[in-house]
Amino acid sequence: MASARSPTAAFADDCALNTVTEEDMQRSMDLFASGCANFGLTLSTCKTVVMPQPPPSAEYNGPRLNVNGAQMKNVETFIYLGGTLSRKTRIDDEVAQRISKASQACGRLQASVWNRHGIHLNTKPKMYKAVVLTTLLYGAETWTVYLSQKSTPR
């Protein structure tokens, strides 16, 4: 029986490490890097960022985490799958980003939809719902909304 080799590519795109102390963070990062190495993967230290989320009452001191001798960059926010994640777990930045993107989508439809007289009037609200509203609410199911932020989009 002949054997065939099947080359595979493995990619580790993201990892969330749940720890409390900086020492535990470093240990978890070392274990993750070691696990990646077992599969022939290396962490891209220039693309890897750290975003700790301490309790709101705790003083923030960005941890100094290292992988293979390179210090990881601490960030306040970053974009993940099109959404903005924040260290303070607030959705304000994400909501502002979604409003901006929805406004841009609406503007791009100005000449082709909104100002076209050949398009039936009942088609325009459907375009609004399909393009603008969808863009505005992308990822909203994962947001934690506080009472002070709650309002109904119109």
Secondary structure, DSSP 8 states (H G I E B T S, - for coil): -------------------SSHHHHHHHHHHHHHHHHHTT----TTT-EE-----TTS-------EETTEE-EE-SEEEETTEEEETT--SHHHHHHHHHHHHHHHHHTIIIIIT-TTS-TTHHHHHIIIIIIHHHHTTGGG----GGG-----
